Every structure is written in structure tokens, then in C-alpha cells.
């Protein structure tokens, strides 16, 4: 008879599980997963009178270690004694490897042992006479090999009660401290991880009595599109790819061919034929951000990867090296491509924060989303790879740049992109502000960048006779003649008096102004400053020459507090201050805001803060309105990159000829930039293809524009006419003006120290170049 040994683990194993690294929200999520599995298995019809709910109670900030507890309660079906016993056994799971959130039997034990030393589980089903209760005391279990725990029963208030409660006591001091201080953070994290289940299945989570709000994707509407090379690219692309059925091993999780009867890995015969599917969407966020972008990957409704950047890397099949492809056009590394991809058939790790990246199932996911070739068409072509037609490649082509306006769906103010303002609006979206739930405000700002609010041109030139006080002599004479000639001397009867027009009320006048105005979207929002309070501002550009303020004064601009803290400002866009003196509407609006806030914020009995001081405090928080060398250099750099791309299309027709036009110093700088940025492509190939223009210094772009304007004007790169002009002087003027604008952009390549006047000139040159560029795609 062979010898046998008992390898049953010591009771300390449950305590050791608590040393496995899990954050506080992960511990709670492990327990919430079990509740959600129960909800999902019942279907939506099971909850008619009540919504499926998980209630989480955390210890308060002033709680004591001795009495602090964590409660997790649900209104699920509850469990019988056998199911409850198995649920708390380390290593046991009733869930199959696929189709459930609670994937590992260890999850319950890790989560509870991580938080505290004492766990009580209460459960009951509708119709059961009492609650079934068991308590796991880790200190007692660690003292020996006895795994027997007593079962108790507690009376129910209502025979129809059902659900499960988990109470974790004897909290570890560090866990109690973290849980008591991280209520808001935990609520936000759970709202992010379970966003899909909360909003699509109607599940509810509350933390300390406050409902967890799902983190909603702030994405452009599916109806929004851009056009590239004649192809319409929507802002949201749906993905739904059914996969061939396969047999899933219920023991090890491997997917097997549908005809096998035994798992290739573990030889288990517990195989189930299951359908598989990759589905979801990828799209464009309404704002750009350095980190808040990327694609979420979900398994059974729970996010495993949150805002993952993995799909934005291309892996070279020869070297297996990864190269970042998005974002590469933003000097500050801002991105905006987001998405939700459901991949229920891919295995995850025990922490549920990563997939099995080497599995064929995950590689199929990546191929479905981003394809095999580089997203960049030119790079793929250079490597001899097919053009990438994947959903991500389409979004990359349409929305890779961050240029303001409708062309790339980026909010702007007519001068520059409103990156910070768009993020501010996104916060209002997530706070539930009704005006920011659709993308209309973002769209209006992008539209207004292309169609800025400017004074209207005068329809009719002033009559010089009228300005000198001379009326029409014919009309005046005929009028006098009519009065002196008439045969009768009988006086005419008094005319019936016309009743006076009703006096327009202030509310009626304000409504009339609004109906004849355009809201300046980029100026709307919250303004605040220390000691001055805050206002929610709306600015109206009224298409009139003058306005009447609430006091009856004729003014170019006035403010009106509708309801605190809502402040409205009305500006007459055709007033001479704007049309004749060049003052900008935005500056007038900021002055009015500063004046209002400084007077309102003045302490009783003291003079208000000086207007200029208040204006600076408000303007200093409007980052999008700054005029600094760094901001202008970034904007000029983006325009120069667009110019290089557009000129490359024309230059590739005779690349060597254009290369010869350059000075030796410009060729040297081009090769140096290529060596830094371009990798291992042969230099001869770059010159022969015309791609060298992508690495040209800005001064070289100016030189080529001067030497070959016929190649770049007439809509090829710039909209301005050239060839059709027959007058040489006119041609010269066209070119010299354009070269001057581009030279200003080139000046910013080295970020020189310029004065305010020169910076304003560069700003205007950016506006003029951007307006003159044709379709660069």
C-alpha cells in the first residue's frame, strides 16, 4: 500500500490571502460582482417592483477601529445553505469561466481578508422563514486546521425579504483609514468600472446612501462627420463582429476547436460550445486631454481595461517593437479617441485589470479594432504593407489633428482651439447640466471658429448730402410746392390722433436682443476669482448698432443679472467701438464681467477692487485667451505641419527639382530632423518620394513658396488665385502678402522673445494662413 500525505492547507491560508495586493475599490468590486452575476442570471423581468441594487456602507471619518465595519447588501435572490457554504470556500466557484463577473472562487476570500479579520454573511430567499448566517473569524481559523464554522438563523421582518448581506469587521487600521477618506474616490471608480451595467441594465449601486453615477462617455453625436479625400467619416463607428463558435473549457478557460471532446491544455472533458462576439463602438471625444482618452475593454459588462492606449501602438512584425501612432500630431500629447469594446470570451487575470495579451482571442480583438498595418498611410506604403481600413484607422484619418473648426470637430474661438474650455464643458456634462448633455455647445464653438462673430458690413454707404445736412432738393421743393399751391383756403380737419405704441418692457427688449443675436459660445461658462465670487456667464452678440441698457442709456454693451449667479452680457456688434476702432467683443465682455464682480464683491464700507486688478484676476484664469510665445509657437507649428503635408502632394511630382532649390544649410537641417524623427527609412527613398518636405525647416517652406507660387496657389495648397491673374504686379502682391504671413509662422519655430505687438501680428498671421489653406487632405 502506497503512502499518502495530507496537503490540506493550514487555516492561516485565509489570512495570507489578505496580503494579496487589492485596492479598496477592487475589494468592494469583487463582492459587487457576485451580486451583479445574480442580477444578470435572472434577467430584466425579475425586477418589476424594485431595481437590482447593491448598497455599500463604509466607515465614517470619525469611526473607531473597534466598531468600524463595511457592509455590502443586495436585493438578489439569496442563497440556500449549500450555495452559501461553497461561496465562502477558498478556491471553489459555482461560475463557469465564461459568462460571469465573479470568475474565481478566491475573489471573495481575498476581498474580505484584505479589508478585515471578521466577516459575517447573511442570506435569505423569498419565502425562507429566516436569515441564514455564518461568520468567518480569521484569527480563530488561523489557530488550527479546523474549518468548521457554526450556522445561525436570524428572524426576518418580512417573509418576502430576499438578498445577501456581507459585513466585514475588525478592519485593518490602514484599510479603515483609507475607506473612511476615499468615499468620493470609490464612488467615482465604481461608476467608471460599472458604467455600462449601471446605464444599460439599470443596476444601482449606492455608497453611504449616495447613488453611484455611471461615468458617461462624452462623445460626439453619431450624426457628426468629417470628410477626407471625398470619404465621409462619422465621429462614432459601431463594431459588431461575430466569431465562429468554439468549445470553452470550464476548468482552465482555454478555447478549443468546435469538434474536439477534450481540452488541448488540461485534458478536461468539461467543454461547452459557445458563441463569441466582438462588439461595441469607438469614437471621438468632445475634448482633448493628455490622459483622459483611450478605449475601454469590457468583460460581461465590467471594464477590465480603462481608457487603454494599447490599440494606439503598432507592433512591427519583424522586430516586435512597438511604435506609438496616436496621438502624434499634438505637441502636448493630447488625444480624444475613446470607445467601449465588449470581449466576453477573452480571459482576464485574477485582479481583473488585464487580459491574457498573448492569447489568440486578444490578438483577434486588436486586429478587429486597428488592423495589422500602421494607421499612417504613408508609413504603411513605405513598408510595403496594405492600407489600413480598420475602424481605428478611419477615425485616425479623420480626427488625428487638433486644428480648431468643423474640419476636425474641435471647438475654437476664431483665433485658437478651446482645449481648456472644452474640458470645462465636459465637467458640466458629467455633472448632469442639461445644457451640456448633447454636443451642440461644442459644435457651435467649432462652427463659430470658422464663422466668427464680426461686425456686419454697412449695407449702404453714407450719403454725403445727408451728412452735410442737405436733403434731396427735388423732394424738398415738391413738398414746399405742395404746401403753397392748393386752390382752397378751407382748413383741413384735424386728423384722428394715432394711439402711442406700447412701451417695451425690459424683458421684451432683452428677448428681442436675444432673438437677433448669436451666443458667443467660447465666452460662456463659469468665471471666478478670489474675493470676487463667481458668475455663470452668457454673452450675446446682437446684430445692432446700439443697445438700450436697463436704465435707458444708449450703449455699445451692457450686463444684466437674470438670476444669481446667471449673468448675461449684450454687445452691439455693429457699434463704432467694434467697427471703427477695432476693439474686440471678447475684451468688452471681460471688462463688463470684471466691473460687475468687483462691485458685487466689495466688502461693506470699503471701495471696490480696482477694475484693472479685477480684470487681471479673471483673465488669468482664462487660459485659452492667453497670448504667449509658447501658445503661438504651438499653433504656428500645427499650421506649418499642415502646410508640409499639403505641399508634399505637389512636390512629389518632381522631388529632386525641389530638393535642388534648397540652400545647403536647409538640406542639412532637413537631414538632421529626419535622423531624429524618421527611423530607419533609407534617406534616398525619402528624397525620391518627396517625403523630405515633411522634415523641412520652416524657412525652406517660405523659399519654395517664393520660387514656385504657381505650384502651391490656385487651390492646390492655398486658395489665393495666381495663374489666372494676368497682371505681374497683382501676382507679386499676392505672393508677397502670403509669404509674409508664412514667414511670421516660421519665426515662431525658434520661440523668440517677442513683444506684445509682434505676438499680435503672429496671431493674425495664423488666422490668415489658416483661412487661406485649402483642403489639405
Buried (B, 14 or more C-beta within 10 A) or exposed (E): EEEEEEEEEEBBBBBEBBEBEBBBBBBBBBBBBBBBBBBBEEEEEEBEEEEBBBBBBBBEEEBEBEEBBBBBBBBBBBBEEEBBBEBBEBEBBEBBBBBBBBBBBBBBBBBBBBBBBBBBBBBBBEEBEBBBBBBBBBEBBBEEEEBEBEEEEEEBEEEEBBBBBBBBBBBBEEBBBBBBBBBEEBBBBBBBBBBBBBBEBEBBBBBBEEEBBBBBBBBBBEEBBBEBEEEEBBBBBEBEEEBEEBBBBBBBBBBBEEEEEBBEEEEBEBBEEBEBEBBBBBBBBBBBBEEBBBBBBBBBBBBBBBBBBBBBBBEEEEEEEEBEBBBBBBBEEBBBBBBBBBBBBBBBEEBBBBBEEEBEBBBBBBEBBBBBBBBBBEBBBBEEBEEBEBBBBBBBBBBBBBBBBBBBBBBBBBBBBBBBBBBBBBEBBBEEEEEBEEBEBBBBBBBBBBEBBBBEEEEEEEEEEEEEEEEEEEEEEEEEEEEEEEEEEEEEEEEEEEEEEEEEEEEEBBEEBBEEBBBBBBBBBEBBBEEBBEBBBBBBBBBBBEBBBEEEEEBBBBBBEEEEBEBBBBBBBBBEBBBEEEBBBBEBBBBBBBBBBBEBBBEEEEEBBEEEBBBEBBBEEBEBBEEEBEBBBBBBBBBBBBBBBBBBBBBBEEBEEBBEBBEEEBBEBBBEBBEEEBEEBEEEEBBBBBBBBBBBBBBBBBBBBBEBBEBBBBEBBBEBEBEEBEEEEEBEEBBEEBBEBBBBBBBBBEBEEBEEEBBEBBBEBBBBBBEBBBEBB
